[in-house]
Amino acid sequence: MTIIKQLTIELDSVDIPFQLSKNAEGIYANSIHIIGFEYDGTACFRKGTKAGPNALRAVADGIETYSPYFNADLGDVTFYDLGNLKIRPSLTAQSENDEAEKHSILEQQWQYASDDFTDLFADIDLVQDQVKILTIGGEHSISYAPIKTYLEQYPDLVLIHLDAHADLRDGYQGFHYSHASIIRRVLDHFGEQHELIQYGIRSGTKEEYQWMKENKTIKTSRKEFLDAVNNIANDRPIYLTLDLDYFDPSFFPGTGTPEPGGEDFHSFISLCKMLKEKNFVGCDVVELAPEIDSTGNSDVFAAKVVRELIFCLA
């Protein structure tokens, strides 16, 4: 594959890259790039999602490389694992005991890593060079830089938001860029032709639900949602932001803010089969908290989700 840009930022290497991914020395044309964002600084209930990227990578070697859903094998796909964005500065024992200082450092960590993501892809023409990015988190606030990057390069992008929560708050617990406000923040960058489709939402404030209904972004049944995706023009670019608490906690307990009433893996595959036939250009998968599910089943679930999304992007 043709390398179009050497790595311009320092990334943390990973002990176990995603299975069958290629070593990356830069950004490559006509290729998929995995990048991790190990951050859970604004998580408001149960933390632990910063361990998500490496946890799902570690178990990926234990699942098959072949997908029966797509009759495809990862060995036939060209994709690279870039490693993880650096999280800095580190919390110290002193800052852990000083709430104001801790809050400031957590904001700096998010900002530095988000800026690094933006810098890494700033001078890449995603459209012309067919560069696709799959970002793994981490909490949902990490999706801001990837989504903003795609919105800037695709003026008619459709953003599909799968989640248990509306994420439309204007900041939360003192964080302007909170995991509870990610969709509100990316809407700040929406142009006239951008579109938002939300599904799986089953928790939020009255104001959030009112906004979704007034703006007709929320789909309240599987059929309504899949019909909406099916009706997207085949050449129109689509980006998926997937909070894993979209899935019911009986299937996926390893997440910080679980909500009963979620979807199952088969409904996700129904979406994947549609995305494979569309102009699916990028995605992020967030909110795996490995330590919450001591069985490790959620790690495997997340790894299989990422595997299927790689096939959708290929």
C-alpha positions in Angstrom: 0.0 0.0 0.0 1.1 3.6 -0.7 2.1 5.5 2.4 0.9 9.1 2.1 2.1 10.5 5.4 4.7 9.4 8.0 3.6 9.4 11.6 4.0 13.0 12.9 3.0 12.4 16.5 4.3 10.0 19.1 1.9 7.1 19.7 2.0 4.5 22.4 2.8 1.1 20.9 0.6 -1.9 22.0 1.8 -5.3 23.0 -0.9 -7.1 21.1 -2.2 -5.3 18.0 -5.6 -6.2 16.6 -5.3 -9.7 15.0 -3.8 -9.7 11.5 -3.4 -5.9 11.4 -0.2 -4.7 9.6 2.6 -2.7 11.2 2.1 1.0 10.5 4.8 3.5 9.7 2.3 6.1 8.7 -1.0 6.7 7.1 -1.8 4.6 4.0 -4.1 5.2 1.0 -7.0 2.9 0.4 -6.6 1.4 3.9 -8.3 1.1 7.3 -6.5 2.5 10.3 -7.3 1.4 13.9 -6.3 3.9 16.7 -6.9 3.7 20.4 -7.9 6.4 22.8 -7.5 5.2 26.4 -9.5 7.8 28.3 -12.3 7.8 30.9 -11.8 11.1 32.7 -15.3 12.3 32.4 -17.1 9.0 33.1 -19.8 9.8 35.6 -20.8 6.5 37.0 -18.3 3.6 36.8 -14.9 4.2 35.2 -12.7 1.7 33.5 -13.1 2.3 29.8 -9.6 3.5 29.4 -8.6 -0.1 29.5 -11.0 -0.9 26.6 -8.7 -0.5 23.6 -6.0 -3.0 24.7 -8.5 -5.4 26.3 -10.4 -6.0 23.0 -7.2 -6.2 21.1 -5.9 -8.9 23.5 -8.8 -11.2 23.1 -9.2 -10.6 19.3 -6.5 -13.3 18.8 -9.0 -15.8 20.3 -11.7 -15.3 17.8 -11.9 -16.5 14.3 -10.6 -14.3 11.5 -13.4 -15.5 9.3 -16.8 -13.8 9.4 -19.7 -16.1 8.3 -21.8 -12.9 8.0 -19.7 -11.6 5.2 -18.0 -14.7 3.9 -14.7 -12.8 4.4 -11.5 -13.3 6.3 -9.3 -10.6 8.0 -6.3 -12.1 6.2 -7.7 -10.7 3.0 -8.2 -7.1 4.3 -5.5 -4.5 4.4 -5.7 -2.7 7.7 -3.2 -1.1 10.2 -3.1 -0.7 13.9 -1.5 2.6 14.8 -1.4 2.0 18.5 -2.9 4.4 21.1 -2.9 8.1 21.4 -0.6 9.3 24.3 -2.5 10.4 27.4 -0.6 13.2 29.2 0.0 14.7 31.7 -0.3 11.9 34.3 -2.3 12.1 37.5 -0.1 12.2 40.6 -0.9 11.2 44.1 -1.2 14.9 45.0 -3.6 15.7 42.1 -5.7 12.6 43.0 -6.5 14.3 46.3 -7.1 17.8 44.9 -10.4 17.8 43.0 -9.7 21.1 41.1 -6.2 20.0 40.0 -7.5 16.5 39.1 -10.3 18.1 37.0 -7.8 20.3 35.2 -5.4 17.4 34.4 -8.3 15.2 33.1 -9.3 18.0 30.7 -5.7 18.4 29.6 -5.4 14.7 28.9 -8.5 14.7 26.7 -7.4 17.9 24.9 -3.8 16.8 24.2 -4.9 13.4 22.8 -7.8 15.0 20.8 -5.3 17.5 19.3 -2.9 14.7 18.4 -5.7 12.9 16.6 -6.6 16.1 14.7 -2.9 16.8 13.8 -2.3 13.2 12.6 -5.1 13.4 10.0 -5.2 17.2 9.5 -3.5 17.2 6.1 -4.9 13.8 4.9 -7.6 13.9 2.2 -9.8 11.2 3.5 -12.0 11.3 0.5 -9.4 11.4 -2.3 -7.0 8.9 -0.6 -9.8 6.6 0.7 -8.4 6.7 4.2 -10.7 5.1 6.8 -10.4 5.4 10.5 -11.7 3.0 13.2 -11.2 4.6 16.7 -11.6 2.5 19.8 -12.2 3.9 23.3 -12.3 4.8 25.9 -15.4 6.7 26.9 -17.7 8.4 24.4 -16.1 11.9 24.7 -13.1 10.5 22.6 -15.3 10.4 19.5 -15.2 14.2 19.3 -12.0 14.6 17.3 -12.8 11.7 14.9 -16.3 12.9 14.1 -15.2 16.5 13.8 -12.5 15.4 11.3 -15.1 13.5 9.2 -17.6 16.4 9.3 -15.0 18.8 8.0 -14.1 16.5 5.1 -17.5 15.2 4.2 -20.1 18.0 3.8 -23.0 15.6 3.4 -22.0 13.1 6.1 -24.7 11.0 7.8 -23.8 10.4 11.5 -25.4 7.3 12.9 -25.4 7.3 16.7 -26.1 4.0 18.4 -26.3 4.4 22.2 -28.4 3.9 25.3 -28.1 7.6 26.1 -28.9 10.7 24.1 -25.6 12.4 24.9 -27.1 15.9 24.2 -26.3 17.6 27.5 -24.5 20.9 27.2 -21.7 19.6 29.4 -21.9 17.5 32.6 -20.3 17.6 36.0 -18.1 20.5 35.0 -16.9 19.0 31.7 -17.8 20.8 28.6 -16.6 17.8 26.5 -18.2 15.1 28.6 -19.1 11.6 27.5 -22.7 12.8 28.3 -22.4 15.7 25.8 -20.6 14.2 22.8 -23.5 14.5 20.3 -24.2 18.0 21.5 -20.6 19.0 20.9 -20.3 17.5 17.4 -23.6 19.2 16.5 -21.6 22.5 16.9 -19.8 21.5 13.7 -22.8 20.4 11.6 -23.4 22.0 8.3 -26.7 22.3 6.4 -26.2 19.0 4.6 -25.1 16.9 7.6 -27.6 14.5 9.1 -28.0 12.7 12.5 -29.8 9.4 13.0 -30.1 8.1 16.6 -31.2 4.7 17.7 -31.2 2.6 20.8 -31.7 5.7 23.0 -33.5 4.7 26.2 -32.2 7.2 28.7 -32.0 11.0 28.8 -33.5 14.1 30.1 -36.9 15.4 29.1 -35.2 18.2 27.2 -33.0 15.8 25.3 -36.0 13.7 24.2 -37.8 16.9 23.2 -34.9 18.0 21.1 -34.6 14.6 19.4 -38.4 14.5 18.6 -38.5 18.1 17.3 -35.4 17.5 15.1 -36.6 14.0 14.1 -33.3 12.4 14.8 -34.5 9.6 17.0 -35.8 6.3 15.7 -37.9 4.4 18.1 -38.2 0.9 16.5 -35.7 -1.4 14.8 -37.7 -1.3 11.6 -37.9 2.5 11.5 -34.1 2.7 12.1 -33.1 0.1 9.5 -35.5 1.7 7.0 -33.9 5.1 7.6 -30.4 3.6 6.9 -31.7 1.7 3.9 -33.0 5.0 2.4 -29.6 6.7 2.6 -28.3 7.2 -1.0 -25.6 4.6 -1.7 -23.0 7.2 -2.5 -23.6 9.4 0.6 -20.9 9.0 3.2 -21.9 7.4 6.6 -20.0 7.5 9.9 -21.0 5.3 12.9 -20.4 6.2 16.5 -21.2 3.1 18.6 -21.5 3.3 22.3 -21.5 -0.4 23.4 -24.1 0.3 26.0 -26.4 0.3 23.0 -26.5 -3.5 23.6 -28.6 -4.9 26.4 -26.6 -5.5 29.5 -27.7 -9.1 29.5 -25.5 -9.5 26.4 -22.9 -6.8 27.2 -22.5 -6.1 31.0 -19.0 -4.6 30.7 -19.8 -1.0 30.4 -20.0 2.0 32.8 -23.6 3.0 32.4 -25.7 0.0 31.4 -29.4 0.4 30.6 -31.9 -2.4 30.3 -33.9 -2.7 27.1 -31.0 -2.7 24.6 -30.4 -4.4 21.3 -28.7 -7.8 20.5 -25.8 -8.8 18.3 -28.1 -10.0 15.5 -29.7 -6.5 15.1 -26.2 -5.1 14.8 -25.3 -7.6 12.0 -28.5 -6.5 10.2 -27.1 -2.9 10.2 -23.6 -4.1 9.2 -25.0 -5.8 6.1 -26.6 -2.5 5.1 -23.4 -0.6 5.8 -21.4 -2.9 3.6 -23.6 -1.9 0.6 -23.3 1.8 1.5 -20.5 4.4 1.4 -19.4 3.6 5.0 -16.3 5.8 5.6 -15.4 5.6 9.3 -16.5 4.7 12.8 -15.7 4.6 16.5 -16.5 1.9 19.1 -16.5 3.1 22.7 -17.4 2.4 26.4 -16.0 -1.1 26.9 -15.0 -1.3 30.6 -13.3 -4.6 30.9 -13.0 -4.8 34.7 -16.7 -4.5 35.2 -17.3 -7.9 33.5 -14.9 -10.3 35.2 -15.9 -13.1 32.7 -14.2 -11.3 29.8 -17.3 -12.0 27.7 -17.7 -8.3 27.0 -14.2 -8.0 25.7 -14.9 -10.8 23.2 -18.2 -9.2 22.2 -16.5 -5.9 21.6 -13.7 -7.5 19.5 -16.3 -9.3 17.3 -18.1 -5.9 16.8 -14.8 -4.4 15.7 -14.1 -7.4 13.4 -17.4 -7.0 11.6 -16.9 -3.2 11.3 -13.6 -3.8 9.6 -15.3 -5.9 7.0 -18.0 -3.2 6.6 -15.2 -0.6 5.9 -13.2 -2.9 3.6 
